[in-house]
């Protein structure tokens, strides 16, 4: 039995270093980041990174100051 294409992509993704996945997560919106965090324990741990949340806070401040 062969894995579904999306599963193969996920398997390749989790082979990447945490730091690279963290950088990729900075491009996600809040909803997608929450979905990502629910996919696996390692993904949750990456999604809970303070660096990532500081990034979201900074982006939020930028949008607020533009209003």
Secondary structure, DSSP 8 states (H G I E B T S, - for coil): ----HHHHHHHHHTTS-HHHHHHHHTTS-HHHHHHHHTS-HHHHHHHT-HHHHHHHHHHHHHHHHH-
